[in-house]
Amino acid sequence: MAIAFPALLLALLLSSSHLPLSSPADEAFDVRRHLSTVTRYDVATEAYDGSFSPSTIHDGCRPIHLNLVARHGTRAPTKKRIKELDRLAIRLDSLLSDAKQKAGKDSLQKIPAWLWGWQSPWKGRERGGELISKGEEELYKLGTRVKERFPQLFDEEYHPDTFRIMATQVPRASASAVAFGMGIFAGRGSLGPGQHRSFSVISESRASDIHLRFFDTCKTYKGYFTHVIITFQEFRTSKEPDVEKMKEPIFDQIASSLSSRYHLNFTRQDISTLWFLCKQEASLLDITNQACGLFNPSEVSLLEWTDDIEVFVLKGYGESVNYRMGVPLLQDVVHSMEQVISAEEVGFIVEIPGGTSEKARLRFAHAETVVPFTCLLGLFLEGPEFEQIQREQPLSLPPKPPQRRNWRGSSVAPFAGNNMLVLYQCPGNTSNDRLSSGVQRNQYFVHVLHNEIPIPMPGCGQRDFCQFEVFKERIVNPHLKHDFNSVCGMKLKMPEANCPLQKPCSFTSKLSNLFSRFFPKKDHNPFIKNKKNEL
């Protein structure tokens, strides 16, 4: 299983062309659009500004297969974060008690009323992280829309070999697969008033799932200064303190502003937890006038940026290994399309119908899956960035607000975020070879949609509809110089405390330097219609 695609995700961070969200200056500020990867799917898709003109696919082309890689839907906070919110209630009570003792009446009036006596909405919960009803609805509706958009693919009788549904062993992912399947197969069975039917969802063991949990199964990293074997998750965890340190100047700046604004002695940790509460309230409960109301739009934009930077460094372009590990997933996607093409061509040569080959391969996983896969496809890149990542050169960080940027967690991997690769068969030229003289050969194209929206691929000349062979040559093959075993057996440099002049700086060192500067202390496609050549 190859794991190579170092070049693709890094470019997402700096560009501003693919799925940009409207800036606060352009519209009434809606905090729900600025929650990074905690953004709900409906909010994320509503924010698309329609700047890209998708291809018009020729009427003679028909979809013959669909690959889906989707994140689970909106979920409850995890048990660990629930406890953090319980501690926040105690901390706020302490801050308010101090304020009552030390502040005057005018100062107390500046404190938002909701803070007095606040308790976490999840107080007393012993478990967390499950798919909530909003998440179920996201996936169910996604399944319904996919079925309506591609009726040719879902008009066959269900069979597990025709519609392969896969999920990780994490309950919110498998529950998302079930909700999606209920949307896809609604009305196709005999169970209950909704005429539902049963269907199969397959899960690999967490210890061996190299397609959907490659970030867990890559276990042969070696520390730079030691010979201790560590997992990728452990390596990523070792980088988290550095990422948190990068955020500190922003949290300190906002803590100072809020302390002055509300006359409460907020700390850096308070800001971090209040921002987390804001995201949970806004996304899960549609409450935007409590924790989110503490921050002004500029502060929200900065906090969103810190989250996007974290996703960039720990899951995306910040380390090429983040997405190189995902090559087995990309290979599985391509292999499924090759199998369908082979079945179509065999059926065509012997003059029989296409038969019952696989119609869809549907996968449900996590942001740690969707973000690397998005990078491997080279989405959100523009200009020379595609070539940079294929040469495994690092990209610059996403620009700091108020500058526009393309890398936003809210569009790259919101709850239920997804990539769909739809394989199309189109009529080709008449073949004159001896074995099939006078027979018209088919051509095959890949249509790529991100969150159901056609998106340009730099590897395909900024088109969303790309010849399959070009897709393989320009996007897939350059990354196959890495495979899973070679990537997971590489010597991995642990974060350095300093960056000596005689050694190259790590990415995280460069990132720290950047944050210090920002925050000083204190091909022609005949099957695409266009205005000049409408087919």
ChimeraX attribute file (.defattr): number of C-alpha atoms within 10 A of each C-alpha:
attribute: neighborCount
match mode: 1-to-1
recipient: residues
	/A:1	19
	/A:2	23
	/A:3	28
	/A:4	30
	/A:5	34
	/A:6	32
	/A:7	30
	/A:8	34
	/A:9	33
	/A:10	36
	/A:11	30
	/A:12	30
	/A:13	25
	/A:14	23
	/A:15	21
	/A:16	19
	/A:17	19
	/A:18	26
	/A:19	29
	/A:20	22
	/A:21	24
	/A:22	15
	/A:23	18
	/A:24	16
	/A:25	9
	/A:26	8
	/A:27	8
	/A:28	10
	/A:29	15
	/A:30	13
	/A:31	23
	/A:32	22
	/A:33	25
	/A:34	28
	/A:35	28
	/A:36	27
	/A:37	24
	/A:38	24
	/A:39	28
	/A:40	27
	/A:41	26
	/A:42	15
	/A:43	18
	/A:44	28
	/A:45	21
	/A:46	11
	/A:47	15
	/A:48	17
	/A:49	12
	/A:50	13
	/A:51	10
	/A:52	18
	/A:53	11
	/A:54	16
	/A:55	19
	/A:56	14
	/A:57	18
	/A:58	15
	/A:59	11
	/A:60	12
	/A:61	17
	/A:62	19
	/A:63	19
	/A:64	22
	/A:65	26
	/A:66	25
	/A:67	22
	/A:68	19
	/A:69	26
	/A:70	28
	/A:71	28
	/A:72	32
	/A:73	32
	/A:74	28
	/A:75	23
	/A:76	20
	/A:77	20
	/A:78	15
	/A:79	14
	/A:80	12
	/A:81	17
	/A:82	23
	/A:83	17
	/A:84	15
	/A:85	21
	/A:86	16
	/A:87	15
	/A:88	20
	/A:89	18
	/A:90	13
	/A:91	14
	/A:92	20
	/A:93	17
	/A:94	12
	/A:95	16
	/A:96	20
	/A:97	13
	/A:98	13
	/A:99	19
	/A:100	13
	/A:101	8
	/A:102	11
	/A:103	15
	/A:104	11
	/A:105	10
	/A:106	9
	/A:107	15
	/A:108	17
	/A:109	12
	/A:110	12
	/A:111	17
	/A:112	14
	/A:113	11
	/A:114	11
	/A:115	15
	/A:116	13
	/A:117	11
	/A:118	13
	/A:119	17
	/A:120	17
	/A:121	14
	/A:122	17
	/A:123	12
	/A:124	10
	/A:125	12
	/A:126	11
	/A:127	13
	/A:128	16
	/A:129	17
	/A:130	19
	/A:131	20
	/A:132	18
	/A:133	13
	/A:134	17
	/A:135	25
	/A:136	23
	/A:137	17
	/A:138	23
	/A:139	31
	/A:140	22
	/A:141	17
	/A:142	22
	/A:143	22
	/A:144	17
	/A:145	15
	/A:146	18
	/A:147	18
	/A:148	13
	/A:149	12
	/A:150	16
	/A:151	12
	/A:152	14
	/A:153	20
	/A:154	19
	/A:155	12
	/A:156	13
	/A:157	11
	/A:158	17
	/A:159	12
	/A:160	13
	/A:161	14
	/A:162	18
	/A:163	24
	/A:164	19
	/A:165	23
	/A:166	22
	/A:167	29
	/A:168	25
	/A:169	18
	/A:170	16
	/A:171	14
	/A:172	26
	/A:173	26
	/A:174	23
	/A:175	24
	/A:176	29
	/A:177	31
	/A:178	24
	/A:179	21
	/A:180	25
	/A:181	25
	/A:182	23
	/A:183	21
	/A:184	22
	/A:185	21
	/A:186	19
	/A:187	15
	/A:188	17
	/A:189	14
	/A:190	12
	/A:191	12
	/A:192	9
	/A:193	7
	/A:194	12
	/A:195	13
	/A:196	18
	/A:197	16
	/A:198	14
	/A:199	16
	/A:200	16
	/A:201	20
	/A:202	15
	/A:203	18
	/A:204	15
	/A:205	11
	/A:206	15
	/A:207	12
	/A:208	13
	/A:209	19
	/A:210	21
	/A:211	23
	/A:212	28
	/A:213	24
	/A:214	27
	/A:215	24
	/A:216	17
	/A:217	21
	/A:218	22
	/A:219	19
	/A:220	19
	/A:221	21
	/A:222	21
	/A:223	17
	/A:224	13
	/A:225	10
	/A:226	9
	/A:227	10
	/A:228	10
	/A:229	14
	/A:230	15
	/A:231	17
	/A:232	23
	/A:233	15
	/A:234	14
	/A:235	20
	/A:236	17
	/A:237	12
	/A:238	13
	/A:239	17
	/A:240	16
	/A:241	12
	/A:242	17
	/A:243	21
	/A:244	14
	/A:245	13
	/A:246	23
	/A:247	23
	/A:248	18
	/A:249	19
	/A:250	22
	/A:251	24
	/A:252	20
	/A:253	16
	/A:254	24
	/A:255	21
	/A:256	19
	/A:257	15
	/A:258	20
	/A:259	13
	/A:260	12
	/A:261	14
	/A:262	17
	/A:263	21
	/A:264	21
	/A:265	16
	/A:266	21
	/A:267	15
	/A:268	18
	/A:269	14
	/A:270	16
	/A:271	23
	/A:272	19
	/A:273	17
	/A:274	20
	/A:275	21
	/A:276	20
	/A:277	23
	/A:278	26
	/A:279	26
	/A:280	23
	/A:281	20
	/A:282	23
	/A:283	24
	/A:284	20
	/A:285	11
	/A:286	12
	/A:287	16
	/A:288	18
	/A:289	15
	/A:290	17
	/A:291	22
	/A:292	22
	/A:293	14
	/A:294	20
	/A:295	22
	/A:296	13
	/A:297	18
	/A:298	13
	/A:299	18
	/A:300	21
	/A:301	20
	/A:302	19
	/A:303	25
	/A:304	24
	/A:305	25
	/A:306	21
	/A:307	21
	/A:308	23
	/A:309	28
	/A:310	19
	/A:311	24
	/A:312	25
	/A:313	23
	/A:314	20
	/A:315	24
	/A:316	31
	/A:317	31
	/A:318	25
	/A:319	21
	/A:320	25
	/A:321	23
	/A:322	29
	/A:323	31
	/A:324	28
	/A:325	34
	/A:326	33
	/A:327	29
	/A:328	22
	/A:329	23
	/A:330	23
	/A:331	18
	/A:332	16
	/A:333	18
	/A:334	17
	/A:335	12
	/A:336	18
	/A:337	27
	/A:338	14
	/A:339	13
	/A:340	19
	/A:341	22
	/A:342	12
	/A:343	16
	/A:344	20
	/A:345	15
	/A:346	14
	/A:347	14
	/A:348	16
	/A:349	12
	/A:350	8
	/A:351	9
	/A:352	10
	/A:353	10
	/A:354	15
	/A:355	9
	/A:356	14
	/A:357	17
	/A:358	21
	/A:359	24
	/A:360	22
	/A:361	21
	/A:362	20
	/A:363	26
	/A:364	31
	/A:365	27
	/A:366	24
	/A:367	22
	/A:368	22
	/A:369	25
	/A:370	28
	/A:371	26
	/A:372	31
	/A:373	28
	/A:374	24
	/A:375	29
	/A:376	30
	/A:377	22
	/A:378	29
	/A:379	27
	/A:380	30
	/A:381	31
	/A:382	23
	/A:383	11
	/A:384	10
	/A:385	25
	/A:386	26
	/A:387	17
	/A:388	17
	/A:389	24
	/A:390	19
	/A:391	13
	/A:392	19
	/A:393	16
	/A:394	18
	/A:395	19
	/A:396	16
	/A:397	22
	/A:398	23
	/A:399	16
	/A:400	16
	/A:401	15
	/A:402	12
	/A:403	10
	/A:404	18
	/A:405	23
	/A:406	23
	/A:407	32
	/A:408	29
	/A:409	28
	/A:410	27
	/A:411	28
	/A:412	28
	/A:413	30
	/A:414	28
	/A:415	30
	/A:416	30
	/A:417	31
	/A:418	30
	/A:419	25
	/A:420	21
	/A:421	22
	/A:422	21
	/A:423	28
	/A:424	25
	/A:425	19
	/A:426	19
	/A:427	15
	/A:428	15
	/A:429	11
	/A:430	13
	/A:431	14
	/A:432	12
	/A:433	9
	/A:434	7
	/A:435	9
	/A:436	12
	/A:437	10
	/A:438	12
	/A:439	15
	/A:440	14
	/A:441	16
	/A:442	18
	/A:443	17
	/A:444	20
	/A:445	24
	/A:446	24
	/A:447	23
	/A:448	25
	/A:449	19
	/A:450	25
	/A:451	24
	/A:452	16
	/A:453	18
	/A:454	22
	/A:455	25
	/A:456	29
	/A:457	24
	/A:458	23
	/A:459	25
	/A:460	21
	/A:461	14
	/A:462	19
	/A:463	21
	/A:464	27
	/A:465	29
	/A:466	28
	/A:467	21
	/A:468	20
	/A:469	14
	/A:470	16
	/A:471	19
	/A:472	15
	/A:473	13
	/A:474	15
	/A:475	23
	/A:476	21
	/A:477	15
	/A:478	16
	/A:479	23
	/A:480	18
	/A:481	11
	/A:482	19
	/A:483	20
	/A:484	21
	/A:485	15
	/A:486	16
	/A:487	22
	/A:488	24
	/A:489	15
	/A:490	13
	/A:491	14
	/A:492	18
	/A:493	14
	/A:494	16
	/A:495	20
	/A:496	16
	/A:497	10
	/A:498	10
	/A:499	13
	/A:500	9
	/A:501	7
	/A:502	6
	/A:503	8
	/A:504	10
	/A:505	15
	/A:506	18
	/A:507	15
	/A:508	19
	/A:509	19
	/A:510	15
	/A:511	20
	/A:512	17
	/A:513	13
	/A:514	14
	/A:515	18
	/A:516	14
	/A:517	10
	/A:518	12
	/A:519	16
	/A:520	9
	/A:521	9
	/A:522	7
	/A:523	11
	/A:524	9
	/A:525	13
	/A:526	15
	/A:527	24
	/A:528	19
	/A:529	15
	/A:530	12
	/A:531	6
	/A:532	6
	/A:533	9
	/A:534	11
	/A:535	14
